[in-house]
Amino acid sequence: MPVHSVTPARSASARFLLGAFLIVLAQQSDAATCTWNQSAAGSWHVASNWNGCASGSGTPAGTPGPSDTAVLPSASGAALLNSQFTTVADLEIAPGAELGVVEIQTDIRQLTVTNSLTLDTATLSGALPPPGGPAPALLSLQLPTGSSFSLSGTNTFRRASVTNAGTATLNGGAGVRLDLDLNGQFVNAVSGVASVLGDYVFGYTTSGAINNQGSWINQGPGLVRIERSGASGGQFFSTGLFEIHNGTFKLLNPPAGFQAGFNSSIRLRDGTFDGGVTELAISQGKFLNGNGTVIGPFRNSGLLDLEAADGGPFGVLNLLGAVQFNGGEIVLDVGGAGAAQHDRFNIGGSVQWSRVTPRIRVVGGYAPGIDTSIAIATHSSRVSPNLPVHERVLSDYPLSWALRPTPTRTDLRVVPTLTLADTAVAEGNSGSQTMQMLATLSAATAETVSFGYTTSPGTAVTVAAGGNAADYVNALGNVTFAPGVTSQQIAITIKGDTSIEADEAFVVVTDDASNTSTLQNASFGNNRRFSARAEGLIQDDDSAPGVRYLLIGKSTNLATPTGQISFVRRYTTSGGAVDGWATLMPNTFGAVATGFCRAPNGNVLSTRFSVNQGPVLMSAAGAVLDPDLGGLIGDDESCAFDKLGNVWVGEAVPTAADVALLRYIAADGRILDTVQVPVGERGIDWIELDADQCTVFYTSEDSDVRRFDVCSGQAMPHFASGLEEPCYALRQLPNRDLMVTCTNRIYRYDQNGALLREYTRESLGESDAGGLYAIQLDPDGLTFWTGGALSGRVVRASLEDGSVVTSFLTGAGGISGLLVQDEFVAGIPDRIFADDFEP
């Protein structure tokens, strides 16, 4: 037999592993099972009160400690904790036994059970308050992640709390209950899973609380219910996941001072939630999934996704009370018009639909045609809302869907798509003419289609101001398509003049709001917000050829030559003030348009810093196309479009924050993605999308230029560091050089991060110490534009040597945003504007 040699290194390694193994064995062999031996109440911390605990690892020695099992047997006296912090591996409390606290203590006595806790018809008790005496100690049991907790029989928590971060099982049965007395509490922590099996009663006296922050499962068959012996008090709160499987959970009814709150996600598997008169509200960011019954008032602002108990696509939710669908998303699986072929709601009371977003998933090869109607809800009555029924309908199906509520039934219908065509006419020098805006349906329908409309001014106005005449006459009316008709016209009167103006625009607006205009038997198209805005463009025929324009975001509202009071003004590139743009700012805070950016089709997005709305999307001529693109996430401050026409929007955050949100928004306003990016002092102050369409450059008002790869979701090494802070605006040149505007200078880097040159504030003629802020590129490829953060001065300078080509003042207030209306946009190689905006 051959002899094998062992190297010293391998021999040492083997000895180490063997030693570690022996230590583990020694620890296991040293673990004591300590049994309480007192027939009367006594101190936990006296060694003689325990049997089998000579090797106990507690303090003092001979008492249960971190590696030991403590057993409180039946017919024994209470074991009283006297130390503030105690730890054992396992704790078993037999029927009739009690764990308590020495009465003289006034602060919490905490026992941590690291492995398993078993209670069977037992009592946990803190110190009881003497009449008029000090507040006595509470008993706190902590069960960390990885531990287990089993509760059997009838147990009492009196001035005692149990916090479960592991796995808890409450074994039910006839007459089984947990009584909470004198602020007794059960907390299921965020990482905890608590399962209630079968029939169970949670009993309260005058106080007590259950708080689910993790996952709570009511596993039937059986009834889990709340009882109270006192006249008032008691709480049951859930902010985590709350599940009911083949059973019923019933709150106290009437509550009579009992507090119940469910800011939870709910999962029903043939389960019943009986809230009585307490409303079950699914809030934004939460969901209700599955099938079953909700008894009592119900309101949804989150996500509803019905499915069968076996995971099949079609679920039924019975709602036995008044129901409000108040925003939120409702997923509807549809495989046919029959009752068993789609998700549906059986509503026992009234229903109100308000700005809901149905997500329609067509399954099983079903292919419904125009005018197909599917009953997705029945109800006793309908409460008409003051807001539109729809926010948008999400679906990949080639035909459009819409909800049609009636007093006793709500149908999901396949309907034609209504389109309003953007329309342009030349202004003319005098008199008036009629703009005919075409309204069309995508297909004929057997139903009568109708909608109301109105006009809304943009850069075109209806009232003469500032020496300029009115541009058009406001129009308001209704359009009706008889069955089979697919096109109609909206007539708008345009007024001619000889004023020197730019192209001006207004919008024709329609939606399905019951309090304004109502769209019947048609849709604006799947995935689109359930409203339509079409641009009416009045083409200027008075300005000299070749005039180009700038948009300037001001920190002060200013009167404009056309009468608007606006934070955004349009100028010629030679400094002539033209008009104001309606960014719909509801307050007087400055710094709108810190994030001017341009879409491939020429539309302009403007952020509205520190305003509780999302950015506003405007046409190239200043008509508001979407007053709240994507909705609010925070202080939306920066934006950059990609070549698909989707846009990245970044938020400013407080100085203490180390991450901020970057949202990816579709042209129709849907949120396609949201990522968290690491930031410096002020969040995502300004962004620029690289020509590779993946790398986002951004500043945080400090000395660094950061990068984030939105394709992989990974932060990248900083592009540049050590700049003279604070730094703001970014722009990438066609050759992928990057320009960075800081207060006292503009830096230019090549695509590899090498510094090419600097343009100082003084060399650009900016004397105000507030310094520089914005930057944009001129389409001539030779010059760039920037502005004074406080001075309101705009300057155009040479890329080659920084020499000033043009400068002018824009009136009171600094410059918070700047856009050259025919600028180069990184990754979007085509010239953006035509007509008046050609260089």
Solvent accessible surface area in square Angstrom, and as a share of the most:
residue,aa,sasa,rsa
1,M,225,1.00
2,P,101,0.63
3,V,147,0.84
4,H,151,0.67
5,S,112,0.72
6,V,103,0.59
7,T,71,0.41
8,P,116,0.73
9,A,77,0.60
10,R,176,0.64
11,S,33,0.21
12,A,47,0.36
13,S,59,0.38
14,A,59,0.46
15,R,154,0.56
16,F,144,0.60
17,L,116,0.58
18,L,104,0.51
19,G,27,0.26
20,A,41,0.32
21,F,116,0.49
22,L,96,0.48
23,I,106,0.54
24,V,71,0.41
25,L,77,0.38
26,A,48,0.37
27,Q,106,0.47
28,Q,121,0.54
29,S,90,0.58
30,D,84,0.43
31,A,45,0.35
32,A,8,0.06
33,T,81,0.47
34,C,0,0.00
35,T,44,0.26
36,W,3,0.01
37,N,54,0.28
38,Q,57,0.25
39,S,101,0.65
40,A,67,0.52
41,A,67,0.52
42,G,16,0.16
43,S,31,0.20
44,W,1,0.00
45,H,28,0.12
46,V,66,0.38
47,A,42,0.33
48,S,85,0.55
49,N,15,0.08
50,W,13,0.04
51,N,82,0.42
52,G,62,0.59
53,C,5,0.03
54,A,104,0.81
55,S,70,0.45
56,G,7,0.07
57,S,54,0.35
58,G,13,0.13
59,T,120,0.70
60,P,66,0.41
61,A,83,0.64
62,G,8,0.08
63,T,1,0.01
64,P,2,0.01
65,G,2,0.02
66,P,78,0.49
67,S,49,0.32
68,D,1,0.00
69,T,25,0.15
70,A,0,0.00
71,V,28,0.16
72,L,1,0.01
73,P,39,0.24
74,S,58,0.37
75,A,100,0.78
76,S,20,0.13
77,G,10,0.09
78,A,14,0.11
79,A,0,0.00
80,L,35,0.18
81,L,0,0.00
82,N,63,0.32
83,S,43,0.28
84,Q,82,0.36
85,F,136,0.57
86,T,16,0.09
87,T,44,0.26
88,V,0,0.00
89,A,15,0.12
90,D,23,0.12
91,L,1,0.00
92,E,80,0.36
93,I,2,0.01
94,A,26,0.20
95,P,62,0.39
96,G,59,0.57
97,A,1,0.01
98,E,54,0.24
99,L,0,0.00
100,G,1,0.01
101,V,3,0.02
102,V,29,0.17
103,E,97,0.43
104,I,141,0.71
105,Q,38,0.17
106,T,83,0.48
107,D,65,0.34
108,I,86,0.44
109,R,13,0.05
110,Q,48,0.22
111,L,0,0.00
112,T,27,0.16
113,V,0,0.00
114,T,58,0.34
115,N,78,0.40
116,S,31,0.20
117,L,1,0.01
118,T,55,0.32
119,L,0,0.00
120,D,49,0.25
121,T,57,0.33
122,A,4,0.03
123,T,27,0.16
124,L,0,0.00
125,S,6,0.04
126,G,4,0.04
127,A,0,0.00
128,L,80,0.40
129,P,66,0.42
130,P,67,0.42
131,P,139,0.88
132,G,92,0.88
133,G,37,0.35
134,P,91,0.57
135,A,78,0.60
136,P,11,0.07
137,A,1,0.01
138,L,56,0.28
139,L,0,0.00
140,S,9,0.06
141,L,0,0.00
142,Q,52,0.23
143,L,2,0.01
144,P,48,0.30
145,T,103,0.60
146,G,71,0.68
147,S,3,0.02
148,S,51,0.33
149,F,4,0.01
150,S,37,0.24
151,L,1,0.00
152,S,33,0.21
153,G,22,0.21
154,T,48,0.28
155,N,0,0.00
156,T,25,0.15
157,F,0,0.00
158,R,67,0.25
159,R,24,0.09
160,A,1,0.01
161,S,24,0.16
162,V,0,0.00
163,T,31,0.18
164,N,0,0.00
165,A,19,0.15
166,G,7,0.07
167,T,73,0.42
168,A,0,0.00
169,T,38,0.22
170,L,1,0.00
171,N,48,0.25
172,G,27,0.26
173,G,26,0.25
174,A,104,0.81
175,G,66,0.63
176,V,22,0.13
177,R,64,0.23
178,L,1,0.00
179,D,36,0.19
180,L,0,0.00
181,D,29,0.15
182,L,63,0.31
183,N,74,0.38
184,G,0,0.00
185,Q,61,0.27
186,F,2,0.01
187,V,25,0.15
188,N,0,0.00
189,A,19,0.15
190,V,117,0.67
191,S,63,0.40
192,G,1,0.01
193,V,55,0.31
194,A,0,0.00
195,S,23,0.15
196,V,0,0.00
197,L,68,0.34
198,G,19,0.18
199,D,64,0.33
200,Y,2,0.01
201,V,12,0.07
202,F,0,0.00
203,G,3,0.03
204,Y,3,0.01
205,T,42,0.25
206,T,84,0.49
207,S,27,0.18
208,G,6,0.06
209,A,18,0.14
210,I,0,0.00
211,N,46,0.24
212,N,0,0.00
213,Q,65,0.29
214,G,7,0.07
215,S,30,0.19
216,W,0,0.00
217,I,37,0.19
218,N,3,0.02
219,Q,69,0.31
220,G,14,0.14
221,P,106,0.66
222,G,25,0.24
223,L,64,0.32
224,V,4,0.02
225,R,83,0.30
226,I,8,0.04
227,E,51,0.23
228,R,43,0.16
229,S,98,0.63
230,G,21,0.20
231,A,95,0.73
232,S,60,0.38
233,G,22,0.21
234,G,6,0.06
235,Q,59,0.26
236,F,0,0.00
237,F,63,0.26
238,S,0,0.00
239,T,63,0.37
240,G,12,0.12
241,L,38,0.19
242,F,0,0.00
243,E,14,0.06
244,I,0,0.00
245,H,41,0.18
246,N,82,0.42
247,G,12,0.12
248,T,37,0.22
249,F,0,0.00
250,K,80,0.34
251,L,4,0.02
252,L,32,0.16
253,N,75,0.39
254,P,99,0.62
255,P,36,0.23
256,A,60,0.46
257,G,49,0.47
258,F,12,0.05
259,Q,96,0.43
260,A,27,0.21
261,G,24,0.23
262,F,19,0.08
263,N,75,0.38
264,S,0,0.00
265,S,11,0.07
266,I,0,0.00
267,R,64,0.23
268,L,0,0.00
269,R,54,0.20
270,D,78,0.41
271,G,0,0.00
272,T,28,0.16
273,F,2,0.01
274,D,20,0.10
275,G,0,0.00
276,G,13,0.12
277,V,96,0.55
278,T,33,0.19
279,E,65,0.29
280,L,2,0.01
281,A,22,0.17
282,I,1,0.01
283,S,39,0.25
284,Q,160,0.71
285,G,76,0.73
286,K,50,0.21
287,F,56,0.23
288,L,0,0.00
289,N,18,0.09
290,G,0,0.00
291,N,22,0.11
292,G,9,0.09
293,T,23,0.13
294,V,1,0.00
295,I,58,0.30
296,G,7,0.06
297,P,43,0.27
298,F,2,0.01
299,R,77,0.28
300,N,0,0.00
301,S,27,0.17
302,G,7,0.07
303,L,62,0.31
304,L,1,0.00
305,D,26,0.13
306,L,1,0.00
307,E,38,0.17
308,A,25,0.20
309,A,43,0.33
310,D,129,0.67
311,G,51,0.49
312,G,21,0.20
313,P,64,0.40
314,F,56,0.23
315,G,1,0.01
316,V,35,0.20
317,L,0,0.00
318,N,43,0.22
319,L,0,0.00
320,L,88,0.44
321,G,17,0.16
322,A,57,0.44
323,V,3,0.02
324,Q,70,0.31
325,F,1,0.00
326,N,65,0.33
327,G,16,0.15
328,G,25,0.24
329,E,41,0.18
330,I,2,0.01
331,V,6,0.03
332,L,2,0.01
333,D,5,0.02
334,V,0,0.00
335,G,21,0.20
336,G,3,0.03
337,A,57,0.44
338,G,32,0.31
339,A,65,0.50
340,A,83,0.65
341,Q,81,0.36
342,H,3,0.02
343,D,1,0.00
344,R,65,0.24
345,F,1,0.00
346,N,56,0.29
347,I,11,0.05
348,G,50,0.48
349,G,15,0.14
350,S,26,0.17
351,V,0,0.00
352,Q,42,0.19
353,W,1,0.00
354,S,9,0.06
355,R,93,0.34
356,V,0,0.00
357,T,17,0.10
358,P,1,0.01
359,R,93,0.34
360,I,5,0.03
361,R,103,0.38
362,V,43,0.25
363,V,45,0.26
364,G,87,0.84
365,G,78,0.75
366,Y,51,0.19
367,A,81,0.63
368,P,8,0.05
369,G,36,0.34
370,I,46,0.23
371,D,45,0.24
372,T,33,0.19
373,S,37,0.24
374,I,1,0.00
375,A,31,0.24
376,I,1,0.01
377,A,2,0.01
378,T,66,0.38
379,H,10,0.04
380,S,70,0.45
381,S,49,0.32
382,R,69,0.25
383,V,69,0.39
384,S,78,0.50
385,P,7,0.04
386,N,117,0.60
387,L,86,0.43
388,P,7,0.04
389,V,15,0.09
390,H,7,0.03
391,E,40,0.18
392,R,17,0.06
393,V,0,0.00
394,L,17,0.08
395,S,10,0.06
396,D,145,0.75
397,Y,35,0.13
398,P,119,0.75
399,L,60,0.30
400,S,6,0.04
401,W,0,0.00
402,A,8,0.06
403,L,10,0.05
404,R,70,0.25
405,P,20,0.13
406,T,49,0.28
407,P,94,0.59
408,T,80,0.47
409,R,102,0.37
410,T,0,0.00
411,D,10,0.05
412,L,0,0.00
413,R,10,0.04
414,V,0,0.00
415,V,3,0.02
416,P,1,0.01
417,T,31,0.18
418,L,4,0.02
419,T,73,0.42
420,L,17,0.08
421,A,37,0.29
422,D,102,0.53
423,T,26,0.15
424,A,48,0.38
425,V,28,0.16
426,A,55,0.43
427,E,3,0.01
428,G,25,0.24
429,N,88,0.45
430,S,91,0.59
431,G,59,0.57
432,S,76,0.49
433,Q,70,0.31
434,T,71,0.41
435,M,0,0.00
436,Q,91,0.40
437,M,0,0.00
438,L,70,0.35
439,A,0,0.00
440,T,40,0.23
441,L,10,0.05
442,S,80,0.52
443,A,34,0.26
444,A,57,0.44
445,T,8,0.05
446,A,81,0.63
447,E,51,0.23
448,T,63,0.37
449,V,0,0.00
450,S,31,0.20
451,F,1,0.00
452,G,2,0.02
453,Y,26,0.10
454,T,48,0.28
455,T,10,0.06
456,S,35,0.23
457,P,71,0.45
458,G,2,0.02
459,T,0,0.00
460,A,0,0.00
461,V,19,0.11
462,T,47,0.27
463,V,107,0.61
464,A,64,0.50
465,A,33,0.26
466,G,64,0.62
467,G,84,0.81
468,N,27,0.14
469,A,44,0.34
470,A,11,0.09
471,D,2,0.01
472,Y,1,0.01
473,V,69,0.40
474,N,84,0.43
475,A,14,0.11
476,L,140,0.70
477,G,21,0.20
478,N,125,0.64
479,V,12,0.07
480,T,73,0.42
481,F,1,0.00
482,A,52,0.40
483,P,76,0.48
484,G,46,0.44
485,V,56,0.32
486,T,52,0.30
487,S,58,0.37
488,Q,61,0.27
489,Q,102,0.45
490,I,2,0.01
491,A,57,0.44
492,I,1,0.01
493,T,51,0.30
494,I,0,0.00
495,K,81,0.34
496,G,13,0.13
497,D,14,0.07
498,T,94,0.54
499,S,28,0.18
500,I,130,0.66
501,E,7,0.03
502,A,1,0.01
503,D,11,0.06
504,E,2,0.01
505,A,0,0.00
506,F,0,0.00
507,V,2,0.01
508,V,0,0.00
509,V,24,0.14
510,T,1,0.01
511,D,31,0.16
512,D,10,0.05
513,A,6,0.05
514,S,56,0.36
515,N,95,0.49
516,T,104,0.60
517,S,18,0.12
518,T,51,0.29
519,L,14,0.07
520,Q,74,0.33
521,N,25,0.13
522,A,4,0.03
523,S,0,0.00
524,F,5,0.02
525,G,8,0.07
526,N,25,0.13
527,N,33,0.17
528,R,114,0.42
529,R,51,0.19
530,F,6,0.03
531,S,30,0.19
532,A,10,0.08
533,R,68,0.25
534,A,1,0.01
535,E,24,0.11
536,G,0,0.00
537,L,35,0.18
538,I,2,0.01
539,Q,65,0.29
540,D,19,0.10
541,D,72,0.37
542,D,32,0.17
543,S,29,0.19
544,A,67,0.52
545,P,135,0.85
546,G,53,0.51
547,V,40,0.23
548,R,25,0.09
549,Y,5,0.02
550,L,0,0.00
551,L,0,0.00
552,I,0,0.00
553,G,0,0.00
554,K,0,0.00
555,S,43,0.27
556,T,54,0.31
557,N,53,0.27
558,L,27,0.13
559,A,70,0.54
560,T,10,0.06
561,P,41,0.25
562,T,5,0.03
563,G,38,0.36
564,Q,28,0.12
565,I,113,0.57
566,S,6,0.04
567,F,4,0.02
568,V,0,0.00
569,R,28,0.10
570,R,0,0.00
571,Y,5,0.02
572,T,27,0.16
573,T,23,0.13
574,S,95,0.61
575,G,21,0.21
576,G,34,0.33
577,A,46,0.36
578,V,20,0.12
579,D,1,0.01
580,G,0,0.00
581,W,0,0.00
582,A,30,0.23
583,T,4,0.02
584,L,82,0.41
585,M,30,0.13
586,P,94,0.59
587,N,61,0.31
588,T,123,0.71
589,F,95,0.40
590,G,15,0.15
591,A,24,0.19
592,V,0,0.00
593,A,0,0.00
594,T,3,0.02
595,G,2,0.02
596,F,3,0.01
597,C,4,0.02
598,R,3,0.01
599,A,6,0.05
600,P,40,0.25
601,N,112,0.57
602,G,2,0.02
603,N,24,0.12
604,V,0,0.00
605,L,0,0.00
606,S,0,0.00
607,T,0,0.00
608,R,1,0.00
609,F,25,0.10
610,S,46,0.30
611,V,6,0.03
612,N,131,0.67
613,Q,62,0.27
614,G,0,0.00
615,P,0,0.00
616,V,0,0.00
617,L,18,0.09
618,M,0,0.00
619,S,4,0.03
620,A,26,0.20
621,A,4,0.03
622,G,0,0.00
623,A,0,0.00
624,V,7,0.04
625,L,40,0.20
626,D,15,0.08
627,P,38,0.24
628,D,38,0.20
629,L,2,0.01
630,G,14,0.14
631,G,20,0.19
632,L,77,0.38
633,I,50,0.25
634,G,23,0.22
635,D,48,0.25
636,D,2,0.01
637,E,6,0.03
638,S,1,0.01
639,C,5,0.03
640,A,8,0.06
641,F,10,0.04
642,D,9,0.04
643,K,122,0.52
644,L,136,0.67
645,G,13,0.13
646,N,21,0.11
647,V,1,0.01
648,W,12,0.04
649,V,0,0.00
650,G,0,0.00
651,E,17,0.07
652,A,5,0.04
653,V,16,0.09
654,P,96,0.60
655,T,95,0.55
656,A,102,0.79
657,A,33,0.26
658,D,100,0.52
659,V,59,0.34
660,A,2,0.02
661,L,51,0.25
662,L,1,0.01
663,R,6,0.02
664,Y,33,0.13
665,I,0,0.00
666,A,4,0.03
667,A,68,0.53
668,D,33,0.17
669,G,4,0.04
670,R,75,0.27
671,I,78,0.40
672,L,76,0.38
673,D,62,0.32
674,T,62,0.36
675,V,23,0.13
676,Q,114,0.51
677,V,1,0.00
678,P,62,0.39
679,V,16,0.09
680,G,15,0.14
681,E,84,0.38
682,R,63,0.23
683,G,0,0.00
684,I,1,0.01
685,D,0,0.00
686,W,7,0.02
687,I,1,0.00
688,E,9,0.04
689,L,3,0.02
690,D,5,0.03
691,A,42,0.32
692,D,68,0.35
693,Q,32,0.14
694,C,34,0.20
695,T,11,0.06
696,V,1,0.01
697,F,12,0.05
698,Y,2,0.01
699,T,0,0.00
700,S,0,0.00
701,E,40,0.18
702,D,17,0.09
703,S,25,0.16
704,D,24,0.12
705,V,0,0.00
706,R,27,0.10
707,R,54,0.20
708,F,8,0.03
709,D,32,0.17
710,V,17,0.10
711,C,85,0.51
712,S,66,0.42
713,G,35,0.34
714,Q,114,0.51
715,A,58,0.45
716,M,55,0.25
717,P,104,0.65
718,H,85,0.38
719,F,18,0.08
720,A,9,0.07
721,S,76,0.49
722,G,68,0.65
723,L,9,0.05
724,E,68,0.30
725,E,88,0.39
726,P,46,0.29
727,C,0,0.00
728,Y,28,0.11
729,A,0,0.00
730,L,0,0.00
731,R,15,0.05
732,Q,3,0.01
733,L,8,0.04
734,P,89,0.56
735,N,86,0.44
736,R,84,0.31
737,D,9,0.05
738,L,2,0.01
739,M,0,0.00
740,V,0,0.00
741,T,0,0.00
742,C,0,0.00
743,T,18,0.10
744,N,41,0.21
745,R,58,0.21
746,I,0,0.00
747,Y,15,0.06
748,R,40,0.15
749,Y,16,0.06
750,D,33,0.17
751,Q,97,0.43
752,N,135,0.69
753,G,22,0.21
754,A,51,0.39
755,L,87,0.43
756,L,90,0.45
757,R,81,0.30
758,E,63,0.28
759,Y,2,0.01
760,T,42,0.24
761,R,32,0.12
762,E,112,0.50
763,S,68,0.44
764,L,0,0.00
765,G,40,0.38
766,E,4,0.02
767,S,107,0.69
768,D,51,0.27
769,A,84,0.65
770,G,23,0.22
771,G,0,0.00
772,L,1,0.00
773,Y,22,0.08
774,A,0,0.00
775,I,0,0.00
776,Q,0,0.00
777,L,5,0.03
778,D,4,0.02
779,P,18,0.11
780,D,59,0.30
781,G,46,0.45
782,L,125,0.62
783,T,11,0.06
784,F,0,0.00
785,W,0,0.00
786,T,0,0.00
787,G,1,0.01
788,G,1,0.01
789,A,23,0.18
790,L,121,0.60
791,S,37,0.24
792,G,0,0.00
793,R,41,0.15
794,V,0,0.00
795,V,1,0.01
796,R,39,0.14
797,A,0,0.00
798,S,18,0.12
799,L,16,0.08
800,E,140,0.63
801,D,81,0.42
802,G,5,0.04
803,S,58,0.38
804,V,64,0.37
805,V,82,0.47
806,T,36,0.21
807,S,50,0.32
808,F,27,0.11
809,L,127,0.63
810,T,4,0.02
811,G,43,0.41
812,A,69,0.53
813,G,22,0.21
814,G,3,0.03
815,I,2,0.01
816,S,9,0.06
817,G,0,0.00
818,L,0,0.00
819,L,0,0.00
820,V,0,0.00
821,Q,1,0.00
822,D,2,0.01
823,E,3,0.02
824,F,53,0.22
825,V,21,0.12
826,A,5,0.04
827,G,16,0.16
828,I,10,0.05
829,P,115,0.73
830,D,110,0.57
831,R,121,0.44
832,I,22,0.11
833,F,13,0.05
834,A,59,0.46
835,D,107,0.55
836,D,39,0.20
837,F,12,0.05
838,E,79,0.35
839,P,89,0.56
